[in-house]
Amino acid sequence: MAGRHKVIGGKRFWRYRVGLGHDEAVRLGKELRETGRYFVRIQRHEGKWAVYCLEK
């Protein structure tokens, strides 16, 4: 599991998906937020975008 998590704001988020374009990452993040189950963060990752999640 090493490398599949990232500490953001003192919380341990897991990497949901990487290598996305910005629009795709925003759309996916919005869908995950709407489920009401996750806190979602979108950040740069190796020149692309990644979606990180934390269960509520």
C-alpha positions in Angstrom: 0.0 0.0 0.0 3.0 2.3 0.1 2.5 5.3 -2.1 -1.2 4.9 -2.5 -2.1 7.4 0.2 -1.3 11.1 0.7 -1.6 13.2 3.8 -3.7 16.4 3.0 -4.6 18.8 5.8 -3.6 16.2 8.4 -5.9 13.5 7.0 -4.8 10.4 5.2 -6.5 10.4 1.7 -6.2 7.4 -0.6 -5.5 7.9 -4.3 -8.7 7.0 -6.2 -7.6 7.8 -9.7 -4.5 9.3 -11.4 -3.4 10.5 -14.8 -6.6 12.4 -15.6 -7.1 15.7 -17.4 -8.3 18.6 -15.3 -12.0 18.5 -16.6 -12.2 14.7 -16.1 -10.8 15.0 -12.6 -13.3 17.7 -11.6 -16.2 15.7 -13.1 -15.1 12.5 -11.2 -14.6 14.4 -8.0 -18.1 16.0 -8.2 -19.7 12.6 -8.8 -17.9 11.1 -5.7 -18.9 14.1 -3.6 -22.5 13.7 -4.6 -22.6 10.2 -3.2 -22.2 11.8 0.2 -19.7 9.1 1.3 -16.4 10.8 0.6 -14.3 13.9 1.1 -12.6 14.6 -2.2 -9.4 16.5 -3.1 -8.1 17.0 -6.6 -4.4 17.7 -7.0 -1.6 17.7 -9.6 0.2 14.4 -9.9 3.2 13.9 -12.2 2.0 16.4 -14.8 -1.6 15.2 -14.8 -4.4 15.3 -12.1 -5.3 12.9 -9.4 -8.4 12.4 -7.3 -7.9 11.6 -3.6 -10.7 10.4 -1.3 -11.4 10.1 2.4 -14.4 8.2 3.7 -16.7 10.3 5.9 
